[in-house]
Amino acid sequence: MENISDYEEIAEMIRQNGGDAVRQCFQCGLCDALCPWNRVRAFSMRRLVREAAFGLTDIGSEEIWLCTTCGICPAECPRDVRQIESGLALRRLASEYGVYPETARSLKGISASLTAEGNPLNEKRSDREIWAEALSVKPFTEDTEYLYFPGCYLSYDPRLKRVARATANILKKAGVNYGILGQKESCCGESIRKSGDEALFKKLARENIKTFIENGVKRIIVSSPHCYHTFKNEYPEFMVNFEIIHITQLIYRLIQEGKLEIKKGYNKRITYHDPCYLGRHNNIYDEPREILKKVPALDLTELPDSHEKSLCCGGGGGRIWMETKKGERFSDIRVKDAIDTGAEILATACPYCITNFEDSRLTLNAEDKIRVMDITEIINELI
């Protein structure tokens, strides 16, 4: 199926996802000027949203799958046009019809893995807690204060398991009363929702909520900004409210309270990348930087695009699972920018960012020029 031209169906979905705001669009083009895609190729969010409002969009087009939901265009839009919501409405429609461009075909396999094993990586659910072996991490019980929810990538990806282990060591050193649910938990569902599969997101969310309630979970520590955003801002749609803490927020608080002591200096220049879902979507900019500023001898420098203007790594909106052509990867730009600052380490606090930056280090032959580290990995070396 190349085209779905049923105006009523498309128009109704747009109406439910900010259609009034879409119709108020000035056509000023600011969203296109800000969009990171236009640093690497031609892409018009303005045209896409406008066509969607009139039911003229080609649902089989690659264009509707490009948005990384980085949040920069709605944050700056003078008419509050909700570009992300409109784009996701189109993806939901395409998903319902099973229409995907070649670059997004992997989503079918991702959905199958999420349904069967609760993760997008085609790994066994029973292996979800292997990362914690030999670390004395306790299972969560009703007497445990915090649930640590590492998320899928930190549970399975070899590179990101190091972040989960660093986090566990920090929590232990600080005397935090925490535990994990391991194979009882499923993916938070954020990326599959942004990829258009609303039904699967709701299934995963309900499974997690049921598990959290049955186990007495009230406070949740997360490493992924995507998990943070979903638990904090989207799970309340299901009439639940858990206290959600990103690990950088907790580490900063533990340092301030004297429960976590940085014992060593770090004589290195570091630059920090703001993940979209930690920064723009949830306004967490200060804590990661304040943690790094607490480290003796550490030289913290800023990237050209930082804070509210941070350049997306390219992994949001389900793009972490889709093919991005060589020469069109935002992460390549970000790694080059980091090298240009003279930094020895590009630090961040998001598994998608780390995955993309590590890939760019390889493709740019920059392995000897800069390291990519999560903030927890840095702090774990110094306590």
C-alpha positions as CSV (number, residue, x, y, z in Angstrom):
1,M,0.0,0.0,0.0
2,E,1.7,3.2,-1.1
3,N,-0.9,5.8,-0.1
4,I,-3.6,6.1,2.4
5,S,-5.7,9.1,1.3
6,D,-8.7,8.7,3.6
7,Y,-9.0,12.4,4.7
8,E,-11.4,11.6,7.5
9,E,-9.2,9.1,9.2
10,I,-6.1,11.2,9.1
11,A,-7.9,14.4,10.0
12,E,-9.5,12.7,13.0
13,M,-6.1,11.5,14.3
14,I,-4.6,15.0,13.8
15,R,-7.6,16.5,15.6
16,Q,-7.0,14.3,18.6
17,N,-3.3,15.3,18.6
18,G,-3.4,19.0,18.5
19,G,-5.2,19.7,15.3
20,D,-6.4,23.1,16.4
21,A,-2.8,24.1,17.0
22,V,-1.7,22.8,13.6
23,R,-4.3,24.9,11.9
24,Q,-2.9,27.9,13.7
25,C,0.5,27.4,12.1
26,F,2.0,30.7,10.8
27,Q,4.1,28.7,8.2
28,C,7.0,30.7,9.5
29,G,9.5,27.9,9.0
30,L,11.2,28.2,12.3
31,C,10.7,24.5,13.0
32,D,12.6,23.7,9.7
33,A,15.4,26.1,10.6
34,L,15.9,24.5,14.0
35,C,15.5,20.9,13.0
36,P,18.8,19.0,13.3
37,W,17.9,17.0,10.1
38,N,18.6,20.1,8.1
39,R,22.2,20.0,9.1
40,V,22.6,16.8,7.2
41,R,19.8,16.6,4.6
42,A,16.6,18.4,3.5
43,F,13.6,17.8,5.7
44,S,10.5,20.0,6.3
45,M,8.5,19.4,9.5
46,R,6.5,22.4,8.6
47,R,5.4,20.8,5.3
48,L,4.7,17.4,6.9
49,V,2.5,18.9,9.6
50,R,0.7,21.1,7.1
51,E,0.0,18.2,4.8
52,A,-1.1,16.0,7.7
53,A,-3.7,18.6,8.8
54,F,-5.3,18.3,5.4
55,G,-5.0,14.5,5.1
56,L,-2.6,14.7,2.2
57,T,0.3,12.8,3.8
58,D,1.8,9.7,2.0
59,I,1.8,7.3,5.0
60,G,4.4,5.1,3.3
61,S,6.9,7.9,3.1
62,E,10.2,7.8,5.0
63,E,9.5,11.5,6.0
64,I,7.1,10.6,8.8
65,W,9.7,8.4,10.4
66,L,12.6,10.9,10.5
67,C,11.6,13.0,13.5
68,T,13.6,12.1,16.6
69,T,11.1,13.8,18.9
70,C,14.1,15.9,20.2
71,G,11.6,18.6,21.2
72,I,13.5,21.7,19.8
73,C,10.7,22.8,17.4
74,P,7.7,22.7,19.8
75,A,9.8,24.5,22.4
76,E,10.5,27.4,20.1
77,C,7.3,27.4,18.1
78,P,5.5,30.9,18.3
79,R,2.1,29.3,17.8
80,D,2.4,26.2,20.0
81,V,2.0,23.9,17.1
82,R,2.5,20.4,18.6
83,Q,4.6,19.0,15.9
84,I,5.6,15.8,17.8
85,E,2.0,14.8,18.6
86,S,1.0,15.3,15.0
87,G,3.9,13.3,13.7
88,L,3.2,10.5,16.1
89,A,-0.4,10.4,15.0
90,L,0.8,9.7,11.5
91,R,3.1,6.9,12.7
92,R,0.2,5.3,14.6
93,L,-1.8,5.2,11.5
94,A,1.0,3.8,9.4
95,S,1.6,1.2,12.1
96,E,-2.0,0.1,12.1
97,Y,-1.8,-0.5,8.3
98,G,1.6,-2.1,8.6
99,V,3.2,0.4,6.2
100,Y,6.9,1.0,6.9
101,P,9.7,2.4,4.7
102,E,12.8,0.2,4.2
103,T,14.7,2.2,6.9
104,A,12.0,1.3,9.5
105,R,11.3,-2.3,8.7
106,S,13.2,-3.4,11.8
107,L,10.3,-2.2,13.9
108,K,8.3,-5.4,13.1
109,G,11.1,-7.5,14.7
110,I,11.4,-5.0,17.6
111,S,7.7,-5.3,18.3
112,A,7.9,-9.1,18.3
113,S,10.8,-9.1,20.7
114,L,9.0,-6.6,23.1
115,T,5.9,-8.8,23.0
116,A,7.7,-12.1,23.6
117,E,10.5,-11.1,26.0
118,G,9.8,-7.6,27.2
119,N,12.8,-6.0,25.6
120,P,13.7,-4.7,22.0
121,L,17.0,-6.5,21.8
122,N,15.8,-10.0,21.1
123,E,17.3,-11.2,24.4
124,K,15.8,-13.6,26.9
125,R,13.7,-12.2,29.7
126,S,15.4,-14.6,32.1
127,D,18.8,-12.9,31.3
128,R,17.6,-9.4,32.3
129,E,19.4,-9.4,35.7
130,I,22.7,-11.1,34.6
131,W,24.4,-7.7,34.7
132,A,24.0,-7.7,38.5
133,E,25.7,-11.0,39.1
134,A,28.5,-10.9,41.7
135,L,27.5,-7.3,42.7
136,S,25.4,-8.3,45.7
137,V,22.4,-6.4,44.3
138,K,19.3,-7.4,46.3
139,P,15.9,-8.3,44.8
140,F,13.3,-5.6,45.5
141,T,11.0,-6.2,48.4
142,E,8.3,-4.2,50.1
143,D,10.8,-3.1,52.7
144,T,13.1,-1.6,50.0
145,E,13.1,2.2,49.6
146,Y,14.0,2.5,46.0
147,L,13.6,0.3,42.9
148,Y,16.5,0.7,40.5
149,F,15.2,0.3,37.0
150,P,18.2,0.1,34.7
151,G,16.1,-0.3,31.5
152,C,16.7,-2.6,28.5
153,Y,20.0,-1.3,27.1
154,L,21.8,-1.3,30.5
155,S,20.5,-4.8,31.2
156,Y,21.6,-6.4,28.0
157,D,24.0,-4.3,25.9
158,P,27.7,-5.3,26.7
159,R,28.9,-1.6,26.6
160,L,26.0,-0.3,28.7
161,K,26.1,-3.1,31.4
162,R,29.2,-1.2,32.6
163,V,26.9,1.8,33.3
164,A,24.5,-0.4,35.3
165,R,27.4,-1.8,37.3
166,A,28.8,1.6,38.0
167,T,25.4,2.8,39.2
168,A,25.0,-0.2,41.5
169,N,28.4,0.4,43.0
170,I,27.6,4.1,43.6
171,L,24.3,3.2,45.3
172,K,26.1,0.7,47.5
173,K,28.9,3.1,48.5
174,A,26.3,5.7,49.4
175,G,24.3,3.2,51.5
176,V,21.1,3.6,49.4
177,N,18.4,1.0,50.2
178,Y,17.6,-0.3,46.8
179,G,16.8,-3.4,44.9
180,I,15.9,-4.6,41.4
181,L,13.0,-6.6,39.9
182,G,15.1,-8.1,37.1
183,Q,13.1,-10.4,34.8
184,K,9.8,-9.2,36.4
185,E,10.1,-5.9,34.6
186,S,9.6,-5.0,31.0
187,C,10.7,-2.2,28.7
188,C,9.2,1.1,29.7
189,G,7.7,1.3,26.2
190,E,8.7,4.9,25.4
191,S,10.4,4.2,22.1
192,I,7.8,1.8,20.7
193,R,5.1,4.4,21.5
194,K,7.1,7.1,19.6
195,S,7.4,4.6,16.8
196,G,3.6,4.4,16.5
197,D,2.7,1.2,18.2
198,E,0.3,2.6,20.8
199,A,-1.3,-0.8,21.7
200,L,2.1,-2.4,22.5
201,F,3.1,0.6,24.6
202,K,-0.1,0.2,26.6
203,K,0.5,-3.5,27.1
204,L,4.0,-2.9,28.4
205,A,2.9,0.0,30.6
206,R,0.1,-2.0,32.2
207,E,2.5,-5.0,32.8
208,N,5.0,-2.8,34.5
209,I,2.4,-0.9,36.6
210,K,0.9,-4.2,37.8
211,T,4.4,-5.4,38.7
212,F,5.3,-2.2,40.5
213,I,2.0,-2.2,42.5
214,E,2.2,-5.9,43.4
215,N,5.8,-5.5,44.7
216,G,5.1,-2.3,46.6
217,V,7.2,0.0,44.5
218,K,6.8,3.7,45.3
219,R,10.2,5.3,44.3
220,I,12.0,4.5,41.1
221,I,15.6,5.3,40.2
222,V,16.3,5.3,36.4
223,S,19.4,5.6,34.3
224,S,17.6,6.3,31.0
225,P,16.0,9.7,30.4
226,H,13.5,7.9,28.2
227,C,12.4,5.7,31.1
228,Y,12.4,8.9,33.3
229,H,10.1,10.7,30.9
230,T,7.7,7.8,30.4
231,F,7.3,6.9,34.1
232,K,7.0,10.5,35.1
233,N,4.9,12.0,32.4
234,E,3.1,9.2,30.6
235,Y,2.4,6.4,33.1
236,P,0.1,8.9,35.0
237,E,-2.3,8.4,32.1
238,F,-3.0,5.0,33.7
239,M,-4.0,6.8,37.0
240,V,-0.7,6.0,38.9
241,N,2.0,8.2,40.2
242,F,5.4,6.9,41.3
243,E,8.2,9.1,42.5
244,I,10.8,9.1,39.6
245,I,14.4,10.0,40.1
246,H,17.1,10.2,37.4
247,I,20.4,8.9,38.7
248,T,22.1,12.2,38.2
249,Q,19.5,13.9,40.4
250,L,20.1,11.3,43.1
251,I,23.9,11.4,42.9
252,Y,23.9,15.2,43.2
253,R,21.7,14.9,46.3
254,L,23.9,12.2,47.8
255,I,27.0,14.4,47.4
256,Q,25.2,17.4,48.8
257,E,24.1,15.4,51.9
258,G,27.6,14.0,52.5
259,K,26.5,10.4,51.8
260,L,28.7,10.1,48.7
261,E,32.3,11.3,48.9
262,I,34.5,11.9,45.8
263,K,37.9,10.9,47.1
264,K,40.0,11.4,44.0
265,G,40.7,14.2,41.5
266,Y,40.3,13.8,37.8
267,N,42.8,15.9,35.8
268,K,41.0,15.7,32.5
269,R,39.0,18.1,30.3
270,I,35.4,16.9,29.9
271,T,32.5,18.2,27.9
272,Y,28.9,17.3,28.8
273,H,26.1,16.5,26.3
274,D,22.5,17.2,27.3
275,P,20.3,14.3,26.3
276,C,17.0,15.6,24.8
277,Y,14.7,13.7,27.1
278,L,16.7,14.8,30.2
279,G,17.1,18.4,29.2
280,R,14.5,19.8,26.8
281,H,11.7,17.4,27.8
282,N,12.3,17.4,31.5
283,N,14.4,20.5,32.3
284,I,17.2,18.6,34.0
285,Y,20.3,20.6,33.1
286,D,22.0,21.5,36.3
287,E,22.5,18.3,38.3
288,P,24.8,16.5,35.8
289,R,27.0,19.6,35.5
290,E,27.1,20.2,39.3
291,I,28.2,16.6,39.8
292,L,31.1,17.1,37.5
293,K,32.0,20.5,39.1
294,K,32.4,18.7,42.4
295,V,35.3,16.6,41.0
296,P,38.7,18.1,41.9
297,A,40.9,19.1,39.0
298,L,38.2,18.3,36.4
299,D,38.0,20.9,33.6
300,L,34.4,21.1,32.4
301,T,33.8,22.8,29.0
302,E,30.6,23.3,27.1
303,L,29.7,22.1,23.6
304,P,28.7,24.6,20.9
305,D,25.0,23.6,21.3
306,S,24.2,23.0,24.9
307,H,21.4,23.3,27.4
308,E,18.1,24.1,25.6
309,K,19.9,24.2,22.3
310,S,21.5,20.8,22.6
311,L,22.0,18.8,19.4
312,C,20.1,15.5,19.4
313,C,22.2,12.4,19.2
314,G,19.6,11.0,16.7
315,G,18.3,8.1,18.9
316,G,15.0,9.4,20.1
317,G,11.6,8.8,18.5
318,G,12.4,5.2,17.9
319,R,15.3,6.2,15.6
320,I,17.7,4.1,17.8
321,W,16.2,1.1,16.0
322,M,16.1,2.5,12.5
323,E,18.7,2.8,9.8
324,T,20.4,6.2,9.4
325,K,22.5,6.6,6.4
326,K,26.2,7.4,6.7
327,G,26.7,11.1,6.5
328,E,23.3,11.8,8.1
329,R,24.1,10.9,11.7
330,F,23.7,13.7,14.2
331,S,26.1,11.8,16.6
332,D,28.9,12.3,14.1
333,I,28.5,16.1,14.4
334,R,28.3,15.9,18.1
335,V,31.5,13.8,18.4
336,K,33.4,16.2,16.1
337,D,32.1,19.1,18.2
338,A,33.4,17.4,21.4
339,I,36.8,16.8,19.8
340,D,37.0,20.4,18.8
341,T,36.5,21.6,22.4
342,G,39.7,19.8,23.3
343,A,37.9,17.5,25.6
344,E,39.3,14.1,26.4
345,I,35.9,12.7,27.5
346,L,32.4,13.3,26.1
347,A,30.2,12.7,29.1
348,T,26.4,12.2,29.0
349,A,23.6,10.5,30.9
350,C,21.6,8.5,28.4
351,P,22.1,5.0,26.9
352,Y,20.9,6.0,23.4
353,C,23.5,8.9,23.4
354,I,26.3,6.6,24.5
355,T,25.3,4.0,21.9
356,N,25.3,6.5,19.1
357,F,28.5,8.3,20.2
358,E,30.4,5.1,20.5
359,D,29.3,4.2,17.0
360,S,30.4,7.6,15.7
361,R,33.8,7.2,17.4
362,L,34.3,4.1,15.3
363,T,33.1,5.5,12.0
364,L,35.1,8.7,12.4
365,N,38.2,6.8,13.5
366,A,38.2,8.9,16.6
367,E,38.8,6.1,19.2
368,D,42.2,7.6,20.2
369,K,40.9,11.2,20.2
370,I,38.0,11.0,22.7
371,R,36.3,8.7,25.2
372,V,32.5,8.4,25.7
373,M,31.4,7.9,29.3
374,D,28.3,8.0,31.4
375,I,28.5,10.3,34.4
376,T,28.1,7.3,36.7
377,E,31.2,5.7,35.1
378,I,33.2,8.8,35.9
379,I,32.0,9.1,39.5
380,N,32.5,5.4,40.1
381,E,36.2,5.7,39.4
382,L,36.6,8.5,42.0
383,I,34.7,7.2,45.1
